[in-house]
Amino acid sequence: MKLSDFDFVLPEHLIAQHPPTNRGESRLLACAQGRSLEDQHFKHVLNLLQPNDVLVVNDTKVLKARLQGQKVSGGKIEVMLERILDDKRFTAMIRASKSPKPATDVILAGVATARVLAKHDMMYELELLESSLNLPDLLETHGALPLPPYIEHDANAQDDERYQTVFAREPGAVAAPTAGLHFTDELLQQVKAQGVNVLHLTLHVGAGTFLPVKTDNVEEHVMHSERYSISGALVQALLQAKQTGGRIVAVGTTSLRALEAWATETGCDFNSAEGLENASTFAKLGHAGDTQIFIKPGYSFKVVDCLITNFHLPKSTLLMLVSAFAGKSTIFSAYEHAIAQQYRFFSYGDAMWLERAGITGV
């Protein structure tokens, strides 16, 4: 597969720069297998969900991960935190006129000094030196939400609220699981009232999500690593859904990646008797780890039946993921329709409902 196979032309005015006035007022393009595309509003997701389904949401919370600073020598830098290692140590991408070398000290937000410990590819490891603030406090007090590069304004008070899901509770992400931004507390209550089980997992979206694919041969691309955790209660609910005819509906590609990474690592393929038996073994256990799973056409899905997702960037790994899930021709037809109908794209944009085309996704 070539990177150019996943390209399309998007009019710039369709890139959403702000969320809709009220949360939940986005549009929804329903792409159900065997049916014509349907233009709906997001609240109509209630008509697509069924009793006994499990709706899986990602409860990660976006950190104020962007910090302004300078080198001790005076040069300005911007630090984009990628992962908190402990109260003092973290990994980050650094933007500067000249890359800082290990043992270089940098001043963050004018209040804290950090030392560069090492550099691994594009990521730096840093450690806060003596400071009155620990890392979480420094971020909350002096950091800014790291809006994606295609959003052309700095984060403001509206973004502080609307670039978080209503179920965000586990700090650690540097980008929002944006499909979840459409849900309101009221809509979630309505979902539960019609017999759908709403459960959480956590995948902390890393700074690598903003990095473009640089290899023309898709097979050569190396995914960034992200932390995730899944509870035993969620596994039990997934098994029960399969036993009662329910479907597993992932809210966002992050939820899907976590579920499929868990299934791949544990051998819990819900499409086989052996995989279901393995899942029963894990049903009382939680699972946590890092994943670099790269889902592209040809991948055999093991868990997820339906996906709620936003529209993704050209030539991105997420566009490859949804092409694997629903079929590349289905996705590109849907995107062509969405552009013609003036849907809003990317993080603050509209949503899609997708159903799995088959275990190979082609």
DRENDO-1510 file (C-alpha; in Angstrom, 1 decimal, always signed):
<recs>
REC; n; res; u; v; w
REC; 1; MET; +0.0; +0.0; +0.0 .
REC; 2; LYS; +1.2; +3.5; -0.8 .
REC; 3; LEU; +0.6; +6.6; +1.2 .
REC; 4; SER; -1.0; +8.3; -1.8 .
REC; 5; ASP; -3.7; +5.6; -1.8 .
REC; 6; PHE; -5.1; +7.4; +1.3 .
REC; 7; ASP; -5.1; +10.9; +0.0 .
REC; 8; PHE; -8.1; +13.2; -0.8 .
REC; 9; VAL; -8.7; +16.9; -1.4 .
REC; 10; LEU; -10.4; +18.7; +1.4 .
REC; 11; PRO; -11.6; +22.3; +1.1 .
REC; 12; GLU; -9.9; +24.3; +3.8 .
REC; 13; HIS; -13.1; +25.9; +4.9 .
REC; 14; LEU; -14.4; +22.5; +6.0 .
REC; 15; ILE; -11.8; +22.2; +8.8 .
REC; 16; ALA; -13.7; +23.0; +11.9 .
REC; 17; GLN; -11.9; +25.7; +13.9 .
REC; 18; HIS; -14.3; +25.8; +16.8 .
REC; 19; PRO; -16.8; +23.4; +18.4 .
REC; 20; PRO; -20.5; +23.8; +17.7 .
REC; 21; THR; -22.3; +26.4; +19.9 .
REC; 22; ASN; -23.7; +23.6; +22.1 .
REC; 23; ARG; -22.1; +20.2; +22.7 .
REC; 24; GLY; -23.9; +17.5; +20.9 .
REC; 25; GLU; -25.2; +19.6; +18.0 .
REC; 26; SER; -22.9; +18.0; +15.4 .
REC; 27; ARG; -24.1; +16.1; +12.4 .
REC; 28; LEU; -23.7; +12.3; +12.0 .
REC; 29; LEU; -23.2; +10.5; +8.8 .
REC; 30; ALA; -24.5; +7.0; +9.2 .
REC; 31; CYS; -22.7; +4.4; +7.1 .
REC; 32; ALA; -24.5; +1.2; +7.9 .
REC; 33; GLN; -23.5; -1.9; +6.0 .
REC; 34; GLY; -25.9; -2.7; +3.1 .
REC; 35; ARG; -27.7; +0.7; +3.4 .
REC; 36; SER; -27.4; +4.0; +1.8 .
REC; 37; LEU; -25.6; +6.8; +3.5 .
REC; 38; GLU; -27.9; +8.7; +5.9 .
REC; 39; ASP; -27.4; +12.4; +6.9 .
REC; 40; GLN; -28.5; +12.7; +10.6 .
REC; 41; HIS; -27.8; +14.7; +13.7 .
REC; 42; PHE; -25.6; +13.2; +16.4 .
REC; 43; LYS; -28.6; +12.7; +18.8 .
REC; 44; HIS; -29.9; +10.1; +16.3 .
REC; 45; VAL; -27.1; +7.8; +17.4 .
REC; 46; LEU; -29.9; +6.5; +19.7 .
REC; 47; ASN; -31.6; +5.0; +16.7 .
REC; 48; LEU; -28.4; +3.1; +15.7 .
REC; 49; LEU; -27.6; +1.6; +19.1 .
REC; 50; GLN; -29.5; -1.5; +20.3 .
REC; 51; PRO; -30.3; -3.0; +23.6 .
REC; 52; ASN; -27.5; -5.2; +25.0 .
REC; 53; ASP; -24.8; -3.2; +23.0 .
REC; 54; VAL; -21.8; -2.1; +24.9 .
REC; 55; LEU; -20.7; +1.5; +24.2 .
REC; 56; VAL; -17.0; +1.8; +25.1 .
REC; 57; VAL; -15.7; +5.3; +25.8 .
REC; 58; ASN; -12.2; +6.6; +26.5 .
REC; 59; ASP; -12.1; +8.4; +29.8 .
REC; 60; THR; -8.6; +10.0; +29.3 .
REC; 61; LYS; -8.3; +13.7; +30.2 .
REC; 62; VAL; -6.3; +16.1; +28.2 .
REC; 63; LEU; -3.4; +17.7; +30.0 .
REC; 64; LYS; -2.4; +21.4; +29.5 .
REC; 65; ALA; +0.7; +19.9; +27.9 .
REC; 66; ARG; +2.0; +22.9; +25.9 .
REC; 67; LEU; +4.6; +25.0; +27.8 .
REC; 68; GLN; +6.5; +28.1; +26.7 .
REC; 69; GLY; +10.0; +28.5; +27.8 .
REC; 70; GLN; +13.6; +29.4; +27.0 .
REC; 71; LYS; +17.1; +27.9; +27.3 .
REC; 72; VAL; +19.3; +29.3; +30.0 .
REC; 73; SER; +21.3; +30.7; +27.1 .
REC; 74; GLY; +18.2; +32.8; +26.2 .
REC; 75; GLY; +16.8; +31.0; +23.1 .
REC; 76; LYS; +13.0; +30.5; +23.1 .
REC; 77; ILE; +11.5; +27.0; +23.1 .
REC; 78; GLU; +8.1; +25.4; +23.1 .
REC; 79; VAL; +7.7; +22.2; +25.0 .
REC; 80; MET; +5.0; +19.7; +24.1 .
REC; 81; LEU; +4.7; +17.2; +26.9 .
REC; 82; GLU; +4.2; +13.6; +25.6 .
REC; 83; ARG; +4.1; +11.6; +28.8 .
REC; 84; ILE; +4.4; +12.1; +32.6 .
REC; 85; LEU; +6.9; +9.6; +34.0 .
REC; 86; ASP; +6.6; +10.8; +37.6 .
REC; 87; ASP; +6.2; +14.1; +39.5 .
REC; 88; LYS; +9.5; +15.4; +38.1 .
REC; 89; ARG; +10.3; +13.4; +34.9 .
REC; 90; PHE; +8.6; +13.6; +31.6 .
REC; 91; THR; +9.1; +13.1; +27.9 .
REC; 92; ALA; +8.3; +15.8; +25.4 .
REC; 93; MET; +8.8; +17.2; +21.9 .
REC; 94; ILE; +10.7; +20.5; +21.9 .
REC; 95; ARG; +10.5; +23.2; +19.2 .
REC; 96; ALA; +13.5; +25.4; +19.1 .
REC; 97; SER; +15.8; +27.2; +16.6 .
REC; 98; LYS; +18.5; +24.8; +17.7 .
REC; 99; SER; +17.8; +21.4; +19.4 .
REC; 100; PRO; +18.9; +21.4; +23.1 .
REC; 101; LYS; +21.5; +18.8; +23.9 .
REC; 102; PRO; +21.5; +16.4; +26.9 .
REC; 103; ALA; +22.6; +18.3; +30.2 .
REC; 104; THR; +21.0; +21.5; +28.8 .
REC; 105; ASP; +18.8; +23.4; +31.3 .
REC; 106; VAL; +15.6; +25.0; +30.1 .
REC; 107; ILE; +13.3; +27.4; +32.0 .
REC; 108; LEU; +9.6; +26.6; +31.7 .
REC; 109; ALA; +7.0; +29.3; +32.0 .
REC; 110; GLY; +9.5; +31.4; +33.9 .
REC; 111; VAL; +8.9; +29.5; +37.1 .
REC; 112; ALA; +10.6; +26.1; +36.8 .
REC; 113; THR; +13.9; +24.7; +35.5 .
REC; 114; ALA; +14.1; +21.4; +33.7 .
REC; 115; ARG; +17.2; +19.5; +32.6 .
REC; 116; VAL; +17.4; +17.6; +29.3 .
REC; 117; LEU; +18.4; +14.0; +30.2 .
REC; 118; ALA; +18.4; +12.4; +26.8 .
REC; 119; LYS; +16.9; +12.4; +23.3 .
REC; 120; HIS; +15.3; +9.4; +21.6 .
REC; 121; ASP; +14.4; +10.1; +18.0 .
REC; 122; MET; +12.1; +13.1; +18.2 .
REC; 123; MET; +11.4; +12.8; +21.9 .
REC; 124; TYR; +13.3; +14.3; +24.8 .
REC; 125; GLU; +13.4; +13.1; +28.4 .
REC; 126; LEU; +13.5; +15.9; +30.9 .
REC; 127; GLU; +13.5; +16.3; +34.7 .
REC; 128; LEU; +12.3; +19.2; +36.8 .
REC; 129; LEU; +15.0; +20.5; +39.1 .
REC; 130; GLU; +14.3; +22.1; +42.4 .
REC; 131; SER; +11.0; +23.9; +42.1 .
REC; 132; SER; +8.0; +24.9; +44.2 .
REC; 133; LEU; +5.7; +23.1; +41.6 .
REC; 134; ASN; +5.6; +19.5; +40.8 .
REC; 135; LEU; +4.8; +18.6; +37.2 .
REC; 136; PRO; +1.0; +18.2; +37.4 .
REC; 137; ASP; +0.7; +21.6; +39.1 .
REC; 138; LEU; +3.1; +23.2; +36.7 .
REC; 139; LEU; +1.0; +22.1; +33.7 .
REC; 140; GLU; -2.3; +23.0; +35.3 .
REC; 141; THR; -1.1; +26.5; +36.3 .
REC; 142; HIS; +1.1; +27.5; +33.4 .
REC; 143; GLY; +0.3; +25.1; +30.6 .
REC; 144; ALA; -2.1; +25.4; +27.7 .
REC; 145; LEU; -4.2; +22.8; +26.0 .
REC; 146; PRO; -2.3; +21.4; +22.9 .
REC; 147; LEU; -4.8; +22.0; +20.2 .
REC; 148; PRO; -4.0; +20.2; +16.9 .
REC; 149; PRO; -1.9; +22.1; +14.4 .
REC; 150; TYR; -4.8; +22.6; +11.9 .
REC; 151; ILE; -6.7; +24.6; +14.5 .
REC; 152; GLU; -5.4; +28.1; +13.9 .
REC; 153; HIS; -6.1; +29.8; +17.3 .
REC; 154; ASP; -4.4; +29.4; +20.7 .
REC; 155; ALA; -6.4; +27.5; +23.3 .
REC; 156; ASN; -8.9; +29.7; +25.1 .
REC; 157; ALA; -11.6; +29.3; +27.9 .
REC; 158; GLN; -14.0; +27.7; +25.4 .
REC; 159; ASP; -11.4; +25.1; +24.4 .
REC; 160; ASP; -10.6; +24.4; +28.1 .
REC; 161; GLU; -14.1; +23.1; +28.4 .
REC; 162; ARG; -15.0; +21.8; +25.0 .
REC; 163; TYR; -11.7; +20.0; +24.2 .
REC; 164; GLN; -12.5; +17.6; +27.0 .
REC; 165; THR; -15.2; +14.9; +27.0 .
REC; 166; VAL; -17.9; +14.9; +29.7 .
REC; 167; PHE; -16.5; +11.6; +30.9 .
REC; 168; ALA; -12.8; +12.7; +31.1 .
REC; 169; ARG; -11.4; +11.7; +34.4 .
REC; 170; GLU; -7.9; +10.1; +34.0 .
REC; 171; PRO; -5.3; +12.8; +33.2 .
REC; 172; GLY; -2.6; +11.8; +30.7 .
REC; 173; ALA; -3.5; +12.6; +27.1 .
REC; 174; VAL; -2.1; +15.4; +24.9 .
REC; 175; ALA; -5.0; +15.2; +22.5 .
REC; 176; ALA; -8.7; +14.6; +23.0 .
REC; 177; PRO; -10.5; +11.4; +22.0 .
REC; 178; THR; -12.6; +13.6; +19.7 .
REC; 179; ALA; -15.4; +11.3; +18.9 .
REC; 180; GLY; -16.4; +11.5; +22.5 .
REC; 181; LEU; -16.7; +15.3; +22.4 .
REC; 182; HIS; -20.2; +14.9; +20.9 .
REC; 183; PHE; -21.7; +13.2; +23.9 .
REC; 184; THR; -23.6; +15.1; +26.6 .
REC; 185; ASP; -24.5; +13.8; +30.0 .
REC; 186; GLU; -28.2; +13.9; +28.9 .
REC; 187; LEU; -27.5; +11.8; +25.8 .
REC; 188; LEU; -25.5; +9.2; +27.8 .
REC; 189; GLN; -28.4; +8.9; +30.2 .
REC; 190; GLN; -30.7; +8.3; +27.2 .
REC; 191; VAL; -28.3; +5.7; +25.8 .
REC; 192; LYS; -28.3; +3.8; +29.1 .
REC; 193; ALA; -32.1; +4.1; +29.4 .
REC; 194; GLN; -32.5; +2.0; +26.2 .
REC; 195; GLY; -30.5; -0.9; +27.5 .
REC; 196; VAL; -27.0; +0.0; +26.3 .
REC; 197; ASN; -24.2; -0.6; +28.7 .
REC; 198; VAL; -21.8; +2.4; +28.8 .
REC; 199; LEU; -18.3; +1.5; +30.1 .
REC; 200; HIS; -14.9; +3.1; +30.2 .
REC; 201; LEU; -11.3; +2.3; +29.3 .
REC; 202; THR; -8.3; +4.5; +29.2 .
REC; 203; LEU; -5.9; +5.3; +26.4 .
REC; 204; HIS; -3.7; +8.3; +26.8 .
REC; 205; VAL; -3.3; +9.9; +23.4 .
REC; 206; GLY; +0.3; +10.7; +22.8 .
REC; 207; ALA; +2.0; +13.6; +21.0 .
REC; 208; GLY; +2.9; +11.2; +18.2 .
REC; 209; THR; -0.7; +11.5; +17.0 .
REC; 210; PHE; +0.2; +14.8; +15.5 .
REC; 211; LEU; +3.1; +13.4; +13.5 .
REC; 212; PRO; +2.6; +12.8; +9.8 .
REC; 213; VAL; +3.3; +9.5; +8.0 .
REC; 214; LYS; +6.6; +10.1; +6.2 .
REC; 215; THR; +7.1; +6.8; +4.4 .
REC; 216; ASP; +5.5; +6.3; +0.9 .
REC; 217; ASN; +5.4; +2.6; +1.7 .
REC; 218; VAL; +2.7; +2.4; +4.4 .
REC; 219; GLU; +4.2; -0.9; +5.6 .
REC; 220; GLU; +7.4; +0.9; +6.7 .
REC; 221; HIS; +5.6; +3.3; +9.0 .
REC; 222; VAL; +6.3; +2.9; +12.8 .
REC; 223; MET; +3.5; +3.9; +15.1 .
REC; 224; HIS; +4.0; +5.9; +18.2 .
REC; 225; SER; +3.5; +4.2; +21.6 .
REC; 226; GLU; +0.5; +5.0; +23.8 .
REC; 227; ARG; -0.5; +3.8; +27.3 .
REC; 228; TYR; -3.8; +2.1; +27.8 .
REC; 229; SER; -5.7; +0.1; +30.5 .
REC; 230; ILE; -8.8; -2.1; +30.4 .
REC; 231; SER; -10.7; -3.3; +33.5 .
REC; 232; GLY; -11.9; -6.8; +34.2 .
REC; 233; ALA; -15.4; -5.4; +34.5 .
REC; 234; LEU; -15.2; -4.2; +30.9 .
REC; 235; VAL; -14.0; -7.6; +29.6 .
REC; 236; GLN; -16.9; -9.3; +31.5 .
REC; 237; ALA; -19.3; -6.9; +29.8 .
REC; 238; LEU; -17.9; -7.5; +26.4 .
REC; 239; LEU; -18.3; -11.2; +26.8 .
REC; 240; GLN; -21.9; -10.8; +28.1 .
REC; 241; ALA; -22.7; -8.7; +25.1 .
REC; 242; LYS; -21.4; -11.4; +22.7 .
REC; 243; GLN; -23.5; -14.0; +24.6 .
REC; 244; THR; -26.7; -12.0; +24.4 .
REC; 245; GLY; -26.4; -10.8; +20.8 .
REC; 246; GLY; -25.2; -7.3; +21.6 .
REC; 247; ARG; -22.5; -5.4; +19.7 .
REC; 248; ILE; -19.3; -3.8; +20.9 .
REC; 249; VAL; -19.4; -0.1; +19.8 .
REC; 250; ALA; -16.2; +1.8; +20.2 .
REC; 251; VAL; -16.4; +5.6; +20.7 .
REC; 252; GLY; -13.5; +6.8; +18.7 .
REC; 253; THR; -10.4; +5.3; +17.2 .
REC; 254; THR; -8.6; +5.4; +20.6 .
REC; 255; SER; -11.2; +3.1; +22.2 .
REC; 256; LEU; -11.0; +0.8; +19.2 .
REC; 257; ARG; -7.1; +0.7; +19.3 .
REC; 258; ALA; -7.1; -0.1; +23.0 .
REC; 259; LEU; -9.6; -2.9; +22.6 .
REC; 260; GLU; -7.9; -4.4; +19.5 .
REC; 261; ALA; -4.4; -4.0; +21.2 .
REC; 262; TRP; -5.7; -5.9; +24.3 .
REC; 263; ALA; -7.2; -8.6; +22.1 .
REC; 264; THR; -4.0; -9.0; +20.1 .
REC; 265; GLU; -1.7; -9.1; +23.1 .
REC; 266; THR; -3.9; -11.6; +25.1 .
REC; 267; GLY; -5.2; -13.8; +22.3 .
REC; 268; CYS; -8.8; -12.8; +23.0 .
REC; 269; ASP; -10.3; -12.9; +19.5 .
REC; 270; PHE; -14.0; -12.8; +19.9 .
REC; 271; ASN; -14.5; -14.4; +16.5 .
REC; 272; SER; -13.1; -17.8; +17.5 .
REC; 273; ALA; -13.9; -20.3; +20.2 .
REC; 274; GLU; -10.4; -20.3; +21.5 .
REC; 275; GLY; -10.3; -16.5; +21.6 .
REC; 276; LEU; -13.5; -16.4; +23.6 .
REC; 277; GLU; -12.1; -19.0; +26.0 .
REC; 278; ASN; -9.0; -16.8; +26.5 .
REC; 279; ALA; -11.3; -13.8; +27.1 .
REC; 280; SER; -13.1; -15.7; +29.8 .
REC; 281; THR; -9.8; -16.3; +31.5 .
REC; 282; PHE; -9.0; -12.6; +31.4 .
REC; 283; ALA; -12.6; -11.6; +32.4 .
REC; 284; LYS; -11.6; -11.1; +36.1 .
REC; 285; LEU; -8.4; -9.4; +35.4 .
REC; 286; GLY; -7.5; -5.9; +34.3 .
REC; 287; HIS; -4.8; -5.3; +31.7 .
REC; 288; ALA; -2.5; -2.3; +31.2 .
REC; 289; GLY; +0.4; -1.7; +28.9 .
REC; 290; ASP; +1.7; +0.3; +25.9 .
REC; 291; THR; +0.6; -0.3; +22.4 .
REC; 292; GLN; +2.0; +0.6; +18.9 .
REC; 293; ILE; -0.7; -1.3; +17.1 .
REC; 294; PHE; -1.0; -0.1; +13.5 .
REC; 295; ILE; -4.4; -1.0; +12.0 .
REC; 296; LYS; -4.6; -0.7; +8.2 .
REC; 297; PRO; -6.5; -2.6; +5.4 .
REC; 298; GLY; -5.9; -6.3; +5.8 .
REC; 299; TYR; -6.1; -6.2; +9.6 .
REC; 300; SER; -8.4; -8.9; +11.2 .
REC; 301; PHE; -10.6; -7.2; +13.8 .
REC; 302; LYS; -11.1; -9.2; +17.0 .
REC; 303; VAL; -13.5; -7.2; +19.1 .
REC; 304; VAL; -15.2; -4.1; +17.8 .
REC; 305; ASP; -18.4; -4.3; +15.7 .
REC; 306; CYS; -19.3; -0.6; +15.3 .
REC; 307; LEU; -17.4; +2.6; +15.5 .
REC; 308; ILE; -18.3; +6.2; +16.1 .
REC; 309; THR; -15.6; +8.4; +14.8 .
REC; 310; ASN; -14.8; +11.9; +13.4 .
REC; 311; PHE; -13.5; +12.6; +9.9 .
REC; 312; HIS; -9.7; +12.2; +9.6 .
REC; 313; LEU; -6.8; +13.8; +7.9 .
REC; 314; PRO; -5.6; +12.8; +4.4 .
REC; 315; LYS; -2.7; +10.3; +4.4 .
REC; 316; SER; -3.2; +9.6; +8.2 .
REC; 317; THR; -3.0; +6.4; +10.1 .
REC; 318; LEU; -6.5; +7.0; +11.3 .
REC; 319; LEU; -7.9; +7.2; +7.8 .
REC; 320; MET; -6.1; +3.9; +7.2 .
REC; 321; LEU; -7.8; +2.5; +10.3 .
REC; 322; VAL; -11.3; +3.4; +9.3 .
REC; 323; SER; -10.6; +2.1; +5.8 .
REC; 324; ALA; -9.7; -1.2; +7.3 .
REC; 325; PHE; -12.8; -1.2; +9.5 .
REC; 326; ALA; -15.5; -0.3; +7.0 .
REC; 327; GLY; -13.8; -0.9; +3.7 .
REC; 328; LYS; -11.7; +1.6; +1.8 .
REC; 329; SER; -14.3; +2.2; -1.0 .
REC; 330; THR; -17.0; +2.7; +1.6 .
REC; 331; ILE; -14.9; +5.3; +3.5 .
REC; 332; PHE; -13.8; +7.3; +0.4 .
REC; 333; SER; -17.4; +7.3; -0.9 .
REC; 334; ALA; -18.6; +8.6; +2.5 .
REC; 335; TYR; -15.9; +11.3; +2.6 .
REC; 336; GLU; -16.8; +12.4; -0.9 .
REC; 337; HIS; -20.4; +12.6; +0.2 .
REC; 338; ALA; -19.4; +14.5; +3.4 .
REC; 339; ILE; -17.5; +17.1; +1.4 .
REC; 340; ALA; -20.3; +17.6; -1.0 .
REC; 341; GLN; -22.7; +18.0; +1.9 .
REC; 342; GLN; -20.4; +20.5; +3.7 .
REC; 343; TYR; -19.7; +18.3; +6.8 .
REC; 344; ARG; -17.2; +19.8; +9.3 .
REC; 345; PHE; -13.9; +17.8; +9.5 .
REC; 346; PHE; -11.4; +16.8; +12.1 .
REC; 347; SER; -11.3; +17.3; +15.9 .
REC; 348; TYR; -14.1; +19.9; +16.3 .
REC; 349; GLY; -16.0; +18.5; +13.3 .
REC; 350; ASP; -18.9; +16.1; +12.7 .
REC; 351; ALA; -19.1; +12.4; +13.3 .
REC; 352; MET; -19.6; +9.1; +11.4 .
REC; 353; TRP; -21.3; +5.8; +12.4 .
REC; 354; LEU; -19.4; +2.9; +10.9 .
REC; 355; GLU; -20.1; -0.9; +10.9 .
REC; 356; ARG; -17.4; -3.5; +10.4 .
REC; 357; ALA; -17.2; -4.7; +6.8 .
REC; 358; GLY; -15.7; -8.1; +7.8 .
REC; 359; ILE; -12.9; -9.6; +9.7 .
REC; 360; THR; -10.4; -8.5; +7.1 .
REC; 361; GLY; -11.8; -5.0; +6.6 .
REC; 362; VAL; -11.3; -5.0; +2.9 .
</recs>
